[in-house]
């Protein structure tokens, strides 16, 4: 049973202050944050997480800093120079890693105003992805092996064996959690509780009806998971799809309906407002960041993935609407839309964010309190996912 707690619905995201900037063209994105040249940033820490497929390194900064990058060979090295930056006193300068990708990480004061961080790599055929976070300021580097089709293992198996090794991996992401309640309904229903319950029900349904699918939840308890780590969980598990589950909110309690989003630039003010709420930033900040990201999204080779995300979102949206609207015709079909949701940035598979209803609408909130309604929502999401996965797409095969 979901417990109700009396808080106004507009008390949303009170504990989060993420201001994400994802960057492939570094100085372009960080320039606005560095308009007041003259201050000095400080490197305050370095952390890393290693998996068999990639390594993530996080550099903690006192303030955003402008930087440049470079690559060196014989031996292979990747480095970043942070301008107007100094190392915090006493910070370690050598981090032995010794995994599949990295031998070690080194950092030092290159000159009075520049900190250099060097990655001593074990391989030459690597690639990397970079993005910056604010509040607090962090610089994130993902390093991973370049994959080429001709390098796929050539172990021979017959057709039956290949099919038996194929498994679709689904990652469901219940939004918010822990100290972040998400949107709060007029009588105190928490978004974090509703979406967790729906996700748990969806997992149970999938396990019963589609045992060939593997289901992973980004959280299965009332815990807080940072936005940037949610898609990383899907990437780490080589997921086929990533679906983030949320409820919407609006200052006008009469607004209602179901909508599903894919990641993209948009000029739709309504969609930008939804993304700004989920990203916990202002609409003005959302406009600025989206303008900076538009060029990057256009430059990425992501059209195929975006098209697949649209198909995934369309299947989920159609399933939800057809399942719910027949009994509740006032739950409008708001369609598939696009917006810059930070939780979807970095997902290496088709992804979608579904808003199962406006918790700020009193009627919708009453429905979301009912176990039978949440079960129906979960069934509809599963049906949409299965419709997408059972279409004529290439099957991912695990090779040994």
C-alpha positions in Angstrom: 0.0 0.0 0.0 1.4 3.4 -1.0 1.6 5.8 2.0 0.3 9.3 1.6 2.2 12.3 3.0 0.8 15.7 3.0 2.9 18.0 0.9 1.9 20.4 -1.9 2.3 19.0 -5.3 4.5 21.9 -6.4 7.1 20.9 -3.8 9.0 19.1 -6.5 12.6 18.2 -6.7 13.4 20.2 -3.5 16.6 18.2 -2.9 18.1 18.1 -6.4 20.0 20.8 -8.2 21.5 19.1 -11.2 22.5 21.3 -14.2 23.8 18.9 -16.8 26.0 19.9 -19.7 27.1 17.1 -22.0 30.0 18.1 -24.2 31.9 16.9 -27.2 32.9 20.4 -28.1 34.2 21.4 -24.8 34.9 25.1 -24.6 31.6 25.9 -26.5 29.5 24.5 -23.7 31.6 25.6 -20.7 32.2 29.2 -22.0 28.9 30.5 -20.4 29.9 29.2 -17.0 33.3 30.8 -17.4 32.1 34.3 -18.3 33.7 35.7 -15.1 37.3 34.9 -16.0 39.7 35.4 -13.2 38.6 32.9 -10.6 40.6 29.7 -10.1 38.9 26.2 -10.0 40.4 23.5 -7.8 40.6 19.7 -8.5 39.3 18.2 -5.2 39.1 14.5 -5.9 39.2 11.7 -8.5 37.0 8.6 -8.5 36.6 5.7 -10.9 34.5 2.7 -11.6 35.7 -0.2 -13.7 33.6 -2.8 -15.6 34.6 -5.3 -18.2 33.3 -3.0 -21.0 34.4 0.5 -20.0 35.7 2.6 -17.2 34.1 5.8 -15.8 36.3 8.5 -14.2 34.8 11.4 -12.2 36.9 14.5 -11.5 35.5 16.6 -8.6 36.0 20.4 -9.1 35.2 23.4 -7.0 33.8 25.2 -10.0 33.4 24.4 -13.8 36.7 24.8 -15.7 37.6 25.2 -19.3 39.7 22.4 -20.7 41.5 20.9 -23.7 42.3 17.3 -24.6 45.0 15.4 -26.4 46.2 11.9 -27.4 49.7 10.6 -27.4 51.2 7.3 -28.7 54.0 4.9 -27.8 52.9 4.5 -25.1 49.2 5.2 -25.6 47.9 8.2 -23.5 44.9 10.4 -23.3 45.2 13.7 -21.4 43.1 16.7 -20.3 44.4 20.1 -19.4 42.2 22.2 -17.1 42.8 25.9 -17.4 42.8 28.4 -14.4 42.8 25.3 -12.2 45.0 24.1 -9.3 45.3 20.8 -7.5 44.0 20.7 -3.9 46.8 20.3 -1.4 47.4 16.7 -0.4 45.5 15.1 -3.2 47.0 11.9 -4.5 48.7 12.2 -7.9 49.0 8.6 -9.0 46.0 6.2 -9.2 46.9 2.6 -10.2 43.9 1.1 -12.1 45.3 -2.0 -13.9 42.1 -3.0 -15.6 41.3 -3.9 -19.3 41.6 -0.3 -20.4 43.9 1.6 -18.0 47.2 1.0 -16.4 47.0 4.1 -14.2 45.7 7.7 -14.0 48.2 10.5 -13.2 47.6 14.2 -12.5 49.8 17.1 -11.7 50.2 20.9 -11.8 51.5 21.4 -15.4 52.1 25.1 -14.7 50.8 27.7 -12.3 47.3 27.8 -13.9 46.9 24.3 -15.5 46.2 20.9 -14.1 46.9 18.0 -16.4 45.2 14.6 -16.0 46.8 11.7 -17.9 45.3 8.3 -18.6 48.0 5.6 -19.3 46.1 3.2 -21.6 46.6 -0.5 -22.3 45.0 -0.4 -25.8 45.0 1.7 -28.9 41.6 1.0 -30.3 39.6 2.9 -27.7 37.1 5.7 -27.7 35.9 8.1 -25.0 32.9 10.2 -24.1 32.9 13.3 -21.9 30.3 15.4 -20.1 30.3 17.9 -17.4 27.9 18.3 -14.4 27.2 21.2 -12.1 26.1 21.6 -8.5 28.5 20.2 -7.6 30.9 20.7 -10.5 32.2 17.4 -11.9 33.9 16.2 -15.1 33.1 12.7 -16.3 35.1 10.6 -18.7 33.9 7.2 -20.1 36.6 5.2 -21.9 35.6 2.1 -23.8 36.9 -0.2 -26.5 36.0 0.7 -30.1 33.9 -2.1 -31.5 34.4 -3.2 -35.1 32.2 -5.9 -36.7 35.2 -7.6 -38.2 36.6 -8.1 -34.7 33.6 -10.0 -33.4 34.6 -13.5 -32.1 34.3 -16.1 -34.7 33.4 -19.1 -32.5 31.0 -21.2 -34.6 27.7 -22.4 -33.2 24.8 -23.8 -35.0 21.6 -21.9 -35.4 19.8 -23.5 -32.5 22.6 -22.8 -30.1 22.8 -19.1 -31.2 19.0 -18.7 -30.7 19.3 -20.3 -27.2 22.0 -17.7 -26.3 19.9 -14.8 -27.4 18.3 -12.8 -24.6 16.7 -9.4 -24.6 17.7 -7.2 -21.7 15.2 -4.6 -20.4 16.2 -1.9 -17.9 13.3 -0.2 -16.2 14.0 3.0 -14.4 11.6 4.1 -11.7 12.2 7.9 -11.4 13.3 9.8 -8.3 13.6 7.9 -4.9 15.1 8.4 -1.5 15.3 12.1 -0.5 13.8 13.1 -3.9 10.1 12.5 -3.9 9.5 13.7 -7.5 6.1 15.3 -8.1 3.6 15.3 -5.2 -0.2 15.0 -5.7 -2.7 17.4 -4.2 -3.5 15.0 -1.3 0.2 14.0 -0.8 0.8 11.0 -3.1 4.5 10.8 -4.0 5.7 10.2 -7.6 8.6 8.1 -6.4 6.3 5.6 -4.7 3.9 5.3 -7.7 6.5 4.7 -10.3 8.5 2.2 -8.1 5.3 0.2 -7.6 4.5 0.2 -11.4 8.1 -0.8 -12.2 8.0 -3.7 -9.7 4.7 -4.9 -11.1 6.0 -4.6 -14.7 9.1 -6.7 -13.7 6.9 -9.4 -12.2 4.7 -9.5 -15.3 7.6 -9.8 -17.6 9.2 -12.6 -15.6 5.9 -14.5 -15.7 4.8 -13.9 -19.3 8.1 -13.5 -21.1 10.8 -15.6 -19.3 13.2 -15.2 -22.2 13.5 -11.5 -21.2 15.9 -10.4 -18.5 14.6 -7.5 -16.4 16.8 -5.1 -14.5 15.6 -2.2 -12.3 17.8 0.8 -11.7 16.2 0.8 -8.2 13.9 -1.7 -6.5 13.6 0.1 -3.1 13.1 3.7 -2.0 16.7 4.8 -2.8 18.1 7.8 -4.6 20.0 7.1 -7.9 21.6 10.2 -9.6 20.3 10.9 -13.1 23.7 10.3 -14.8 24.0 6.8 -13.3 20.6 5.4 -14.5 21.5 5.1 -18.2 24.9 3.9 -17.1 23.3 0.9 -15.4 21.6 0.1 -18.8 24.9 0.5 -20.6 26.8 -1.7 -18.1 24.2 -4.5 -18.6 24.3 -4.2 -22.4 20.6 -3.6 -22.4 18.4 -3.7 -25.5 16.1 -1.0 -24.2 15.9 1.6 -21.4 12.5 2.8 -20.2 12.3 5.5 -17.5 8.9 5.7 -15.7 7.5 8.9 -14.2 4.4 10.9 -13.4 3.9 14.4 -14.7 2.7 17.6 -12.9 1.4 21.0 -13.8 0.3 24.1 -11.9 -3.2 23.8 -13.4 -4.7 20.7 -11.8 -7.2 20.2 -14.7 -4.4 19.1 -17.0 -4.3 15.3 -17.5 -3.2 12.6 -20.0 -0.5 10.2 -20.9 2.6 11.0 -22.9 5.9 9.3 -23.8 9.1 11.1 -24.7 12.3 10.4 -26.6 15.5 12.3 -26.3 15.9 15.1 -28.8 16.0 18.9 -29.2 12.6 20.5 -29.3 11.0 23.9 -29.8 7.8 22.8 -27.9 7.7 24.9 -24.8 5.4 22.4 -23.0 7.9 19.6 -23.6 10.7 21.8 -22.5 8.8 22.5 -19.2 8.4 18.8 -18.6 12.1 18.2 -19.2 13.1 21.1 -17.0 11.0 19.7 -14.1 12.4 16.2 -14.5 15.9 17.7 -14.9 15.3 19.9 -11.9 16.4 23.1 -13.6 14.7 26.3 -14.6 13.1 26.7 -18.0 15.6 29.4 -18.8 18.5 27.0 -18.0 16.7 24.3 -20.0 16.6 26.6 -23.0 20.3 27.5 -22.7 21.5 23.9 -22.3 19.3 22.7 -25.1 20.6 25.3 -27.4 24.2 24.2 -26.6 23.3 20.5 -27.1 21.4 20.9 -30.4 24.5 21.1 -32.5 26.0 18.1 -30.7 22.9 16.0 -31.2 22.8 16.8 -34.8 26.5 15.9 -35.2 26.2 12.5 -33.5 25.5 9.4 -35.6 22.4 8.7 -33.6 19.6 8.8 -36.2 19.0 5.0 -36.3 18.9 4.9 -32.5 16.5 7.8 -32.4 14.2 6.2 -34.9 14.2 3.0 -32.8 13.5 5.0 -29.7 10.5 6.6 -31.5 9.2 3.1 -32.3 9.7 2.0 -28.7 7.9 5.1 -27.4 5.1 4.7 -29.9 4.5 1.1 -28.9 4.4 2.0 -25.2 2.2 5.1 -25.7 -0.3 3.2 -27.9 -0.5 0.3 -25.4 -1.1 2.6 -22.5 -3.7 4.7 -24.2 -5.7 1.7 -25.6 -5.6 0.0 -22.2 -6.5 3.0 -20.1 -8.6 5.2 -22.3 -11.4 2.7 -22.9 -12.3 2.8 -19.1 -11.1 6.4 -18.5 -11.8 8.5 -21.6 -10.7 11.7 -19.8 -7.1 10.4 -19.6 -6.1 12.0 -22.9 -3.6 10.7 -25.4 -0.9 13.4 -25.5 1.2 11.4 -27.9 4.9 10.8 -28.4 7.0 13.9 -27.9 10.7 14.8 -27.8 12.6 16.7 -25.2 16.1 16.9 -23.6 15.8 14.6 -20.6 19.1 14.2 -18.9 18.2 10.7 -17.7 18.2 9.5 -21.3 21.5 11.2 -22.3 24.2 8.6 -22.7 21.9 5.6 -23.2 23.5 3.4 -25.8 20.3 1.7 -26.8 16.7 2.7 -27.8 15.2 4.6 -24.8 12.1 6.3 -23.8 10.6 8.2 -20.8 7.0 7.5 -20.1 4.8 9.9 -18.1 2.0 7.7 -16.9 -0.3 10.5 -15.8 -0.5 14.0 -14.2 -0.3 13.3 -10.5 -1.3 17.0 -10.0 -4.7 16.2 -11.4 -7.0 15.1 -8.4 -8.8 12.4 -10.5 -5.5 10.9 -11.8 -4.0 10.9 -8.4 -7.0 8.9 -7.1 -6.5 6.4 -9.9 -2.8 6.1 -9.2 -3.6 5.3 -5.6 -5.4 2.1 -6.7 -3.4 -1.1 -7.0 -5.7 -2.3 -9.8 -5.0 0.8 -11.9 -1.2 0.6 -11.3 -1.3 -3.1 -12.3 -3.1 -2.1 -15.5 -0.5 0.5 -16.2 2.3 -2.0 -15.7 0.6 -4.5 -18.0 0.2 -1.9 -20.7 3.9 -0.9 -20.5 4.9 -4.5 -20.7 2.7 -5.0 -23.7 4.2 -2.0 -25.5 7.7 -3.2 -24.7 6.9 -6.7 -26.0 5.3 -5.3 -29.2 8.5 -3.4 -29.9 10.9 -6.3 -29.1 8.9 -8.9 -31.0 8.9 -6.8 -34.2 11.3 -7.7 -36.9 14.5 -6.4 -35.4 17.9 -8.1 -35.4 18.3 -10.4 -32.4 21.3 -9.7 -30.2 23.3 -12.9 -29.7 25.8 -13.5 -26.9 29.0 -15.0 -28.2 31.3 -17.1 -26.1 
